[in-house]
Structure formats: structure tokens, C-alpha cells
Amino acid sequence: MAQIAVVPGSFDPVTLGHLDVIGRAAGLFDEVHVLVVHNPDKKPAMFEAVDRVRLIEESLVEVGTPGTVRVGEWTSGLLVDYCRQVGAKVLVKGVRSGEDVAYETPMAIMNRHLADVETVFLLPDASRSHVSSSLIRQVSSLGGDVTPYVPKAVATALAAR
């Protein structure tokens, strides 16, 4: 039986840190579902969900992510409902700091309680641990160079905005 993991996030936009975590998850599990999810605490979105899915797909090709990786979106219902639907028993979350762990821990416990879905925390490469999508949006909107932190497809999309 294949080990399926889900890597959820808003990915607005996807960064090289995200891709690092996705790539390492792809090396640990038979199949990885990268899922663009709606986060009501993050408004407004820079890119529509369909555009984020496309940017993730293009970025995965660009960096040559190994293994079986599927990209989609989940806009309503609990994340564990999606996990049940595809047979995933693991959520993979990238965490950059103790603050991220503190934020993610209650959700991880609830997901285990609701659906027996475990959460695995992966740390990004140290060179990218300070990068977040919100920081990329801010720096880009003010004319800063974000090309060291995002794939080419994202840099192109940001420049077009």
C-alpha cells in the first residue's frame, strides 16, 4: 500500500523554501499531494488558487522534483476530509521557527484526533528559513528583487503584476 502524504499551504506565492520541503517529502513518501488551501486569516490573495496551482506545477518541473507529486486545491471542508478521500495518513508541514511549530501544533493534534492523520514537520534549508510568502509579496510589491527566493515562473508572474 502506497504511503500518501499531503503538503497543504496557501502558497501565495510558492517559494524555493516550499519547493525544498515538497522535494524532501517526495523523497520520503510514495505519493505527495501538494494542496492549495484557503486560509481565511490570509487576505487578500495575490494570486487566485488556479494560478497558484499552475505556478506550483511549473515550479516543480523547473526544479526537477522527484517522485509522484500531484497538485490541486481544496476550498471547502476540513483538510482531513481530503486526506480521507485520497487515503493519506500524513500531513507534511514546513516550519521555519518555534513560532511556526507553536501555530501548527494544535492543528496537528486536532487532525490526529479527527481522522488519525499524523503531521510531520520538516525544516527548510537554512538559507531559506527567513523566507515567507508574505515577505516575498511585500518585497516584490515595493520593487525589491525576490529572484533568489522564488522559482523563475513565480518571479515572472510577480514582475507581470
Disulfide bonds with the S-S distance in Angstrom:
none
